[in-house]
Amino acid sequence: MTKRKNSFFQRKGLALFSAVILVISILVFFQEETLAVPIFARKYSTSCMTCHVGFPKLNAFGEAFKTNGYRLPNDEVFVKEPAVELGSEAYKRVWPNAVWPGSIPSNVPLSLQIQGQGFYDRARRTTNGQARTDFEFPKEIVLNSLGTMGDNFSFLLDYSLQDAEKRAGVERVFLEYNDILAGKVGIPHHLLNMRVGLLDPAAMPFSATQTLTADTPEIYNFHISSTHQPAISDDQTGMELFGVVDKRVRYTAGVVNGVTRDKNTEAFNDNNSDKDVYGRVEYKFGGLPFDGDADSKNQAQLGSGFSYFDQGPSLMLGTTGYYGKDQIDAATDKSSRYYRWTGFLRANKGRYNMDVVYLYQLDNNDVGQINSGLGKNIGNWGFYSEGTAFIYPWLAFVARYERLNIGHVSVLRAGGVAPADNTSRLTLSLPIYVRPNLRIIPEISAGVFSLKNADESDNFKLRIHYAY
C-alpha cells in the first residue's frame, strides 16, 4: 500500500512539474515587459533586485536599507523623486519657536501585491472524500504604503484587501523613528531606533513575509496550548527598540499586548492587561555589516553587486527570547505563563543560502487548562532547515525540511488529540522570476518519516505573485 502511494506521489509530482516548466518557459521567453514597479524602485529608479535576492526576500543590502528606516547611505544623492519639504531648514535653528520641518513623499507611495494559486491537496477533501483540486485567484491582495518623512521618521502600512484565509483588514501599520539622539552624548548613528504600532515582532528569526516559498514553516504558526496565545508569527500591537552596535551586532527589545486576532471579525481578543516582552540579539561574521557600511578590513572580499544574498561569505548567529501571560479563568484571574526561545543561523556564500531555526516553547500550565495529569509544564519543540540555490538570477531552488514535536494532548487539533510528532515535512520549491516584480512558484510539500498518515498531507501548488 505504501509503495502504491509513493508511486502515485511521484507520478503526480513529475506530471505537475513537467507542465509547470513548460508553461513557465513560455512565460519567461515570450511575455511582454511588466510596466509597473514597487515603491522604492520608483523612488530610486532602480531594480527590485538591488534590495532583494528575489522579492520578497531581502539581501544584505536590503536588510541594511530596512534597518536604516528605508534610506540609503547619502540618501539625497540617489533619490530620483525628491520629497515635498514641509517647512524651511531655517526652522531648525529657531526651534522651539517654530515647528521642526519635515517632508512627505512627492507621490503617494502605494503599491499592490497580488497572489493566486492552483493546488492539489490530499488533506482538503471534497464532500465525496476526494482530494481537493482547485483554483484560488486572487488568493490575496495586499495594499502596501511605506516611505520616509524627513531625516528620521518612516512609516509602513500593509492592508489586506482580500485574503482566502481571513477577513480583509490592516495587517501591519507602524511609525518608526531612527537615530534617536544620534551625535549627542556620545550616541552613534544606528544605535537607537524605535518602532511603534502593529508589528511583526522580531522574536521571529526570519520574517514570514519574506519567504521565497509559497508556504511558511509550521513552527511559526503553532500556538503552545491556547488559542489566546499568539503564534510566533502573529502581528502584535506594541513597540520595539532596535539598533546596531559596532556594525556587527544587532539587537531588539520589544513589548506587545500578546493577543491573537479573530480571523472572522479582525478583533483583537485581549483577555488581560499584562504585556508580553521579548528580546533578540545576533552577530554577523563577514559579508556586509548590519548598518550597510562596509568594514575597511573586508573591502577585498566584498563583491561589486547585490545580485545574491550578501557581499562576500557570511555567517549570522542569533537567539530570541519571549515571555507572555495568558488568562485562563477570568473569575479567579488565573493565568498561565508561556515562554519561547529560538536559536538561529544564516549562512551565505554567493548564490547559496542556508537558514536553520530551532524553537522551544513552554507553558507552565498552572491551572491545568490542558490536562492536569500531565504535570505542571507542557511544551513543544521544532526546527526547520532551508537551503536555497540560485541556478540563474531568475531561477532558484529551495528545499526545506521541518519538524514540530508536541509533548501533550492538544486542545487545538481536531478531536482534541494531536500525535506526539504532528509535523514532519519536506518542501521542494522552484521560484521563477519572470520579471523582477513577477514570480511563479511551483511547489511540492509532503509529510515524511514518522507521520502515521503522511500521505494525507501531500500537496502540490502553483502560485503566482506579483507586485506593482
Secondary structure as GFF3:
##gff-version 3
##sequence-region A 1 468
A	DSSP	alpha_helix	2	30	.	.	.	ID=ss1
A	DSSP	alpha_helix	39	44	.	.	.	ID=ss2
A	DSSP	three_ten_helix	48	50	.	.	.	ID=ss3
A	DSSP	beta_strand	52	54	.	.	.	ID=ss4
A	DSSP	beta_strand	57	58	.	.	.	ID=ss5
A	DSSP	alpha_helix	60	67	.	.	.	ID=ss6
A	DSSP	alpha_helix	75	78	.	.	.	ID=ss7
A	DSSP	beta_strand	84	86	.	.	.	ID=ss8
A	DSSP	alpha_helix	90	94	.	.	.	ID=ss9
A	DSSP	beta_strand	102	104	.	.	.	ID=ss10
A	DSSP	beta_strand	110	125	.	.	.	ID=ss11
A	DSSP	beta_strand	131	149	.	.	.	ID=ss12
A	DSSP	beta_strand	153	163	.	.	.	ID=ss13
A	DSSP	beta_strand	169	177	.	.	.	ID=ss14
A	DSSP	beta_strand	193	199	.	.	.	ID=ss15
A	DSSP	three_ten_helix	208	210	.	.	.	ID=ss16
A	DSSP	three_ten_helix	218	220	.	.	.	ID=ss17
A	DSSP	beta_strand	236	245	.	.	.	ID=ss18
A	DSSP	beta_strand	249	256	.	.	.	ID=ss19
A	DSSP	beta_strand	260	261	.	.	.	ID=ss20
A	DSSP	beta_strand	268	269	.	.	.	ID=ss21
A	DSSP	beta_strand	276	286	.	.	.	ID=ss22
A	DSSP	three_ten_helix	296	301	.	.	.	ID=ss23
A	DSSP	beta_strand	314	329	.	.	.	ID=ss24
A	DSSP	beta_strand	334	349	.	.	.	ID=ss25
A	DSSP	beta_strand	352	363	.	.	.	ID=ss26
A	DSSP	three_ten_helix	372	374	.	.	.	ID=ss27
A	DSSP	beta_strand	378	392	.	.	.	ID=ss28
A	DSSP	beta_strand	395	406	.	.	.	ID=ss29
A	DSSP	three_ten_helix	414	416	.	.	.	ID=ss30
A	DSSP	beta_strand	421	429	.	.	.	ID=ss31
A	DSSP	beta_strand	432	435	.	.	.	ID=ss32
A	DSSP	beta_strand	438	447	.	.	.	ID=ss33
A	DSSP	three_ten_helix	454	457	.	.	.	ID=ss34
A	DSSP	beta_strand	459	467	.	.	.	ID=ss35
###
